[in-house]
Amino acid sequence: MGQTTSATPDIRNGGFQLKVSARGALIRAVFGSNLMYWAVVLSGNSPLWFSIVTVPALVMVVRAIVLVRVTRKLQSSAADLGHWRNVRKFYWLDVGLEWGLIGVVVFALVRLGRFDLIPQSFGVIVGLHYLPLGKIFRAQQYYWTGGVMVTVALGSLLIPGGYIRNVVGCAGVGLTLWISCFAILCWISSASKYPTNE
């Protein structure tokens, strides 16, 4: 969900931003790790690569869980709560469309026997899902995340069909989620150093 785009976080009334950012980091850590594991599976199940992926996956997931627990008790300003009330139906509509499209597209691709296009389809749908979030939460970071995901997913189609194309598709989208998760975790860590007035 939302996060401020300023270099120095202003959290005088930012409990809401910290809470939703921590949840967003957890979602990105989990789905990014899932895609990274799929990249390893598609590349041949190397135990070494499973171990390499597991280290950052665990660090980010555990750190995000800790931050979700720590930030959930923070107070949200009246302005933030009012903004959330105004945008939440659009947020849930965006999320519902994302999951609905993923289900329909994956079902169609399986019926057509085009398993090779599932990673790219997933990357494009999830990437497009981030673009409305940039407007909903007024945060440039969502535009960057969505744009990079769509570009990576479509760019992987330039690779001739085969497992390498799907490894690149999964790893590219997974790394995009990991990098954005890492950026959010760093932002929350720096924001938490500033005193609040709440």
Residue pairs with C-beta under 8 A, 6 or more apart in sequence:
1 20
1 21
1 23
1 24
1 91
1 133
1 137
2 16
2 17
2 20
2 21
2 24
2 136
2 137
2 138
2 139
3 17
3 20
3 21
3 24
3 137
3 139
3 141
3 184
3 187
4 10
4 14
4 17
4 139
4 187
5 139
5 140
5 141
9 17
9 187
9 190
9 191
9 194
10 194
11 17
11 18
11 191
11 192
11 194
11 196
12 196
12 197
12 198
13 77
13 79
13 80
13 197
13 198
14 77
14 80
14 191
14 196
15 71
15 74
15 75
15 76
15 77
15 80
15 196
15 198
16 74
16 76
16 77
16 80
16 81
16 84
17 80
17 191
18 71
18 74
18 188
18 191
18 192
19 68
19 71
19 72
19 74
19 76
20 137
21 71
21 184
21 187
21 188
22 64
22 67
22 68
22 70
22 71
22 72
22 184
22 188
23 68
24 184
25 60
25 63
25 64
25 67
25 181
25 184
25 185
25 188
26 61
26 64
26 65
26 67
26 68
28 177
28 178
28 180
28 181
28 184
29 57
29 60
29 61
29 63
29 64
29 177
29 178
29 181
30 61
31 126
31 174
31 177
32 57
32 60
32 173
32 174
32 175
32 176
32 177
32 178
32 181
33 53
33 56
33 57
33 60
33 61
33 174
33 178
34 174
35 119
35 122
35 170
35 171
35 173
35 174
35 177
36 53
36 57
36 170
36 171
36 174
36 175
36 178
37 50
37 53
37 57
38 119
38 170
38 174
39 53
39 166
39 167
39 170
39 171
39 174
40 46
40 49
40 50
40 53
42 163
42 166
42 167
42 170
43 49
43 163
43 167
56 178
60 178
60 181
60 182
60 185
63 185
64 181
64 185
67 185
67 188
71 188
74 196
74 198
75 198
76 84
77 198
87 136
87 137
90 132
90 136
91 133
91 136
94 129
94 132
94 133
94 136
95 129
97 129
98 125
98 126
98 128
98 129
101 125
102 121
102 122
102 125
102 126
105 121
105 125
106 118
106 121
106 122
109 115
109 117
109 118
109 121
116 161
116 162
116 165
116 166
118 166
119 153
119 156
119 166
119 169
119 170
119 173
120 153
120 154
120 156
120 157
120 169
121 153
122 153
122 173
123 149
123 150
123 152
123 153
123 154
123 156
123 169
123 172
123 173
124 149
124 150
124 153
124 154
126 149
126 173
127 145
127 146
127 147
127 148
127 149
127 150
127 151
127 153
127 173
128 146
128 150
129 146
130 142
130 143
130 145
130 146
130 149
131 142
131 143
131 146
131 147
133 139
133 142
133 146
134 140
134 141
134 142
134 143
134 146
141 180
141 183
141 184
144 180
145 176
145 177
145 180
148 176
149 172
149 173
149 176
149 177
152 169
152 172
152 173
152 176
153 169
153 172
153 173
155 172
156 165
156 166
156 168
156 169
156 172
157 165
159 165
159 168
